């Protein structure tokens, strides 16, 4: 109901709602994914600098 209220339309279909939110959340999802990739890289670098080359 909260999502429906955001679009001021009680008759919006779930499919339309998904389409609308997918396009609006894509930049956020991409940023989160990239942040996860950078975190993995930083952890590998940290392990390398400590001398733990198993990662």
N, CA, C and O atoms as CSV, one atom per row, in Angstrom:
chain,resi,resn,atom,element,x,y,z
A,1,UNK,N,N,0.812,-1.202,0.000
A,1,UNK,CA,C,0.000,0.000,0.000
A,1,UNK,C,C,0.857,1.268,0.000
A,1,UNK,O,O,0.477,2.275,-0.598
A,2,UNK,N,N,1.992,1.220,0.659
A,2,UNK,CA,C,2.864,2.393,0.683
A,2,UNK,C,C,3.344,2.721,-0.720
A,2,UNK,O,O,3.327,3.880,-1.134
A,3,UNK,N,N,3.774,1.692,-1.457
A,3,UNK,CA,C,4.238,1.939,-2.820
A,3,UNK,C,C,3.122,2.477,-3.697
A,3,UNK,O,O,3.351,3.342,-4.543
A,4,UNK,N,N,1.930,1.970,-3.498
A,4,UNK,CA,C,0.804,2.470,-4.283
A,4,UNK,C,C,0.533,3.933,-3.950
A,4,UNK,O,O,0.212,4.725,-4.836
A,5,UNK,N,N,0.660,4.286,-2.693
A,5,UNK,CA,C,0.431,5.672,-2.286
A,5,UNK,C,C,1.471,6.600,-2.903
A,5,UNK,O,O,1.173,7.750,-3.228
A,6,UNK,N,N,2.676,6.104,-3.059
A,6,UNK,CA,C,3.723,6.922,-3.660
A,6,UNK,C,C,3.375,7.319,-5.093
A,6,UNK,O,O,3.796,8.373,-5.572
A,7,UNK,N,N,2.621,6.486,-5.759
A,7,UNK,CA,C,2.240,6.769,-7.143
A,7,UNK,C,C,0.834,7.364,-7.248
A,7,UNK,O,O,0.323,7.552,-8.352
A,8,UNK,N,N,0.205,7.660,-6.107
A,8,UNK,CA,C,-1.136,8.267,-6.080
A,8,UNK,C,C,-2.131,7.526,-6.965
A,8,UNK,O,O,-2.950,8.152,-7.638
A,9,UNK,N,N,-2.066,6.217,-6.968
A,9,UNK,CA,C,-2.973,5.460,-7.817
A,9,UNK,C,C,-3.219,4.108,-7.167
A,9,UNK,O,O,-2.322,3.266,-7.124
A,10,UNK,N,N,-4.418,3.897,-6.665
A,10,UNK,CA,C,-4.758,2.626,-6.041
A,10,UNK,C,C,-4.960,1.525,-7.064
A,10,UNK,O,O,-5.009,0.350,-6.700
A,11,UNK,N,N,-5.080,1.879,-8.345
A,11,UNK,CA,C,-5.363,0.891,-9.379
A,11,UNK,C,C,-4.138,0.499,-10.184
A,11,UNK,O,O,-4.258,-0.199,-11.191
A,12,UNK,N,N,-2.954,0.939,-9.755
A,12,UNK,CA,C,-1.745,0.581,-10.487
A,12,UNK,C,C,-1.529,-0.930,-10.351
A,12,UNK,O,O,-1.671,-1.489,-9.263
A,13,UNK,N,N,-1.192,-1.569,-11.442
A,13,UNK,CA,C,-0.984,-3.009,-11.395
A,13,UNK,C,C,0.414,-3.314,-10.878
A,13,UNK,O,O,1.308,-2.469,-10.940
A,14,UNK,N,N,0.590,-4.498,-10.381
A,14,UNK,CA,C,1.890,-4.907,-9.869
A,14,UNK,C,C,2.940,-4.844,-10.970
A,14,UNK,O,O,4.071,-4.425,-10.722
A,15,UNK,N,N,2.586,-5.249,-12.165
A,15,UNK,CA,C,3.533,-5.212,-13.287
A,15,UNK,C,C,3.989,-3.781,-13.580
A,15,UNK,O,O,5.180,-3.530,-13.762
A,16,UNK,N,N,3.045,-2.854,-13.625
A,16,UNK,CA,C,3.401,-1.451,-13.863
A,16,UNK,C,C,4.260,-0.910,-12.726
A,16,UNK,O,O,5.209,-0.160,-12.952
A,17,UNK,N,N,3.919,-1.296,-11.518
A,17,UNK,CA,C,4.688,-0.849,-10.363
A,17,UNK,C,C,6.120,-1.356,-10.433
A,17,UNK,O,O,7.062,-0.618,-10.142
A,18,UNK,N,N,6.283,-2.613,-10.820
A,18,UNK,CA,C,7.623,-3.185,-10.960
A,18,UNK,C,C,8.395,-2.460,-12.053
A,18,UNK,O,O,9.571,-2.145,-11.872
A,19,UNK,N,N,7.757,-2.192,-13.174
A,19,UNK,CA,C,8.423,-1.475,-14.271
A,19,UNK,C,C,8.878,-0.086,-13.830
A,19,UNK,O,O,9.989,0.342,-14.143
A,20,UNK,N,N,8.018,0.604,-13.107
A,20,UNK,CA,C,8.365,1.953,-12.648
A,20,UNK,C,C,9.499,1.926,-11.634
A,20,UNK,O,O,10.432,2.726,-11.715
A,21,UNK,N,N,9.420,1.017,-10.693
A,21,UNK,CA,C,10.451,0.985,-9.654
A,21,UNK,C,C,11.758,0.434,-10.192
A,21,UNK,O,O,12.830,0.818,-9.725
A,22,UNK,N,N,11.685,-0.460,-11.166
A,22,UNK,CA,C,12.911,-1.022,-11.736
A,22,UNK,C,C,13.740,0.072,-12.395
A,22,UNK,O,O,14.958,0.124,-12.220
A,23,UNK,N,N,13.093,0.930,-13.142
A,23,UNK,CA,C,13.838,1.989,-13.819
A,23,UNK,C,C,14.360,3.024,-12.830
A,23,UNK,O,O,15.402,3.635,-13.069
A,24,UNK,N,N,13.654,3.227,-11.731
A,24,UNK,CA,C,14.103,4.233,-10.768
A,24,UNK,C,C,15.155,3.688,-9.813
A,24,UNK,O,O,15.918,4.463,-9.236
A,25,UNK,N,N,15.213,2.367,-9.634
A,25,UNK,CA,C,16.185,1.796,-8.696
A,25,UNK,C,C,17.429,1.269,-9.387
A,25,UNK,O,O,18.383,0.884,-8.711
A,26,UNK,N,N,17.448,1.241,-10.704
A,26,UNK,CA,C,18.614,0.709,-11.418
A,26,UNK,C,C,19.905,1.432,-11.050
A,26,UNK,O,O,20.909,0.763,-10.804
A,27,UNK,N,N,19.930,2.753,-11.000
A,27,UNK,CA,C,21.179,3.419,-10.614
A,27,UNK,C,C,21.631,3.047,-9.205
A,27,UNK,O,O,22.826,2.913,-8.940
A,28,UNK,N,N,20.661,2.883,-8.305
A,28,UNK,CA,C,20.998,2.505,-6.928
A,28,UNK,C,C,21.572,1.095,-6.903
A,28,UNK,O,O,22.584,0.847,-6.248
A,29,UNK,N,N,20.934,0.176,-7.609
A,29,UNK,CA,C,21.414,-1.204,-7.648
A,29,UNK,C,C,22.812,-1.285,-8.241
A,29,UNK,O,O,23.656,-2.031,-7.746
A,30,UNK,N,N,23.061,-0.524,-9.295
A,30,UNK,CA,C,24.391,-0.522,-9.909
A,30,UNK,C,C,25.438,0.014,-8.949
A,30,UNK,O,O,26.547,-0.518,-8.883
A,31,UNK,N,N,25.104,1.056,-8.208
A,31,UNK,CA,C,26.040,1.633,-7.244
A,31,UNK,C,C,26.345,0.651,-6.129
A,31,UNK,O,O,27.496,0.522,-5.712
A,32,UNK,N,N,25.329,-0.038,-5.644
A,32,UNK,CA,C,25.535,-1.032,-4.586
A,32,UNK,C,C,26.427,-2.158,-5.091
A,32,UNK,O,O,27.327,-2.605,-4.380
A,33,UNK,N,N,26.182,-2.615,-6.309
A,33,UNK,CA,C,26.999,-3.686,-6.881
A,33,UNK,C,C,28.447,-3.239,-7.019
A,33,UNK,O,O,29.365,-3.977,-6.661
A,34,UNK,N,N,28.656,-2.025,-7.539
A,34,UNK,CA,C,30.021,-1.509,-7.694
A,34,UNK,C,C,30.699,-1.347,-6.345
A,34,UNK,O,O,31.895,-1.608,-6.218
A,35,UNK,N,N,29.952,-0.920,-5.340
A,35,UNK,CA,C,30.519,-0.768,-3.997
A,35,UNK,C,C,30.982,-2.113,-3.461
A,35,UNK,O,O,32.039,-2.206,-2.837
A,36,UNK,N,N,30.196,-3.153,-3.704
A,36,UNK,CA,C,30.585,-4.496,-3.282
A,36,UNK,C,C,31.845,-4.960,-3.983
A,36,UNK,O,O,32.710,-5.582,-3.367
A,37,UNK,N,N,31.953,-4.659,-5.274
A,37,UNK,CA,C,33.156,-5.019,-6.035
A,37,UNK,C,C,34.379,-4.304,-5.481
A,37,UNK,O,O,35.439,-4.909,-5.324
A,38,UNK,N,N,34.233,-3.015,-5.186
A,38,UNK,CA,C,35.363,-2.251,-4.638
A,38,UNK,C,C,35.752,-2.762,-3.259
A,38,UNK,O,O,36.936,-2.804,-2.925
A,39,UNK,N,N,34.765,-3.152,-2.455
A,39,UNK,CA,C,35.063,-3.684,-1.127
A,39,UNK,C,C,35.880,-4.965,-1.236
A,39,UNK,O,O,36.831,-5.160,-0.479
A,40,UNK,N,N,35.518,-5.834,-2.168
A,40,UNK,CA,C,36.287,-7.066,-2.381
A,40,UNK,C,C,37.719,-6.750,-2.790
A,40,UNK,O,O,38.664,-7.374,-2.308
A,41,UNK,N,N,37.871,-5.777,-3.681
A,41,UNK,CA,C,39.216,-5.400,-4.133
A,41,UNK,C,C,40.047,-4.835,-2.984
A,41,UNK,O,O,41.228,-5.153,-2.847
A,42,UNK,N,N,39.423,-3.999,-2.166
A,42,UNK,CA,C,40.142,-3.427,-1.029
A,42,UNK,C,C,40.557,-4.501,-0.029
A,42,UNK,O,O,41.652,-4.443,0.529
A,43,UNK,N,N,39.687,-5.476,0.196
A,43,UNK,CA,C,40.030,-6.571,1.115
A,43,UNK,C,C,41.184,-7.402,0.568
A,43,UNK,O,O,42.062,-7.824,1.320
A,44,UNK,N,N,41.181,-7.635,-0.737
A,44,UNK,CA,C,42.297,-8.377,-1.338
A,44,UNK,C,C,43.598,-7.595,-1.216
A,44,UNK,O,O,44.645,-8.169,-0.916
A,45,UNK,N,N,43.533,-6.295,-1.446
A,45,UNK,CA,C,44.720,-5.450,-1.320
A,45,UNK,C,C,45.219,-5.438,0.120
A,45,UNK,O,O,46.421,-5.530,0.368
A,46,UNK,N,N,44.302,-5.326,1.054
A,46,UNK,CA,C,44.673,-5.337,2.471
A,46,UNK,C,C,45.366,-6.647,2.830
A,46,UNK,O,O,46.392,-6.643,3.510
A,47,UNK,N,N,44.811,-7.761,2.378
A,47,UNK,CA,C,45.410,-9.068,2.654
A,47,UNK,C,C,46.785,-9.167,2.012
A,47,UNK,O,O,47.715,-9.699,2.619
A,48,UNK,N,N,46.924,-8.667,0.806
A,48,UNK,CA,C,48.218,-8.684,0.121
A,48,UNK,C,C,49.251,-7.868,0.893
A,48,UNK,O,O,50.390,-8.300,1.070
A,49,UNK,N,N,48.845,-6.693,1.345
A,49,UNK,CA,C,49.763,-5.828,2.079
A,49,UNK,C,C,50.165,-6.428,3.429
A,49,UNK,O,O,51.258,-6.162,3.929
A,50,UNK,N,N,49.287,-7.231,4.011
A,50,UNK,CA,C,49.616,-7.916,5.266
A,50,UNK,C,C,50.508,-9.122,5.012
A,50,UNK,O,O,51.111,-9.657,5.942
A,51,UNK,N,N,50.593,-9.542,3.782
A,51,UNK,CA,C,51.408,-10.700,3.442
A,51,UNK,C,C,50.624,-11.986,3.330
A,51,UNK,O,O,51.209,-13.054,3.148
A,52,UNK,N,N,49.308,-11.906,3.435
A,52,UNK,CA,C,48.441,-13.076,3.294
A,52,UNK,C,C,48.083,-13.209,1.821
A,52,UNK,O,O,47.147,-12.562,1.351
A,53,UNK,N,N,48.814,-14.036,1.091
A,53,UNK,CA,C,48.605,-14.140,-0.356
A,53,UNK,C,C,47.631,-15.249,-0.733
A,53,UNK,O,O,47.513,-15.590,-1.909
A,54,UNK,N,N,46.929,-15.819,0.248
A,54,UNK,CA,C,45.980,-16.894,-0.056
A,54,UNK,C,C,44.711,-16.354,-0.702
A,54,UNK,O,O,43.974,-17.124,-1.316
A,55,UNK,N,N,44.430,-15.061,-0.587
A,55,UNK,CA,C,43.206,-14.477,-1.174
A,55,UNK,C,C,43.420,-14.150,-2.597
A,55,UNK,O,O,42.510,-13.652,-3.260
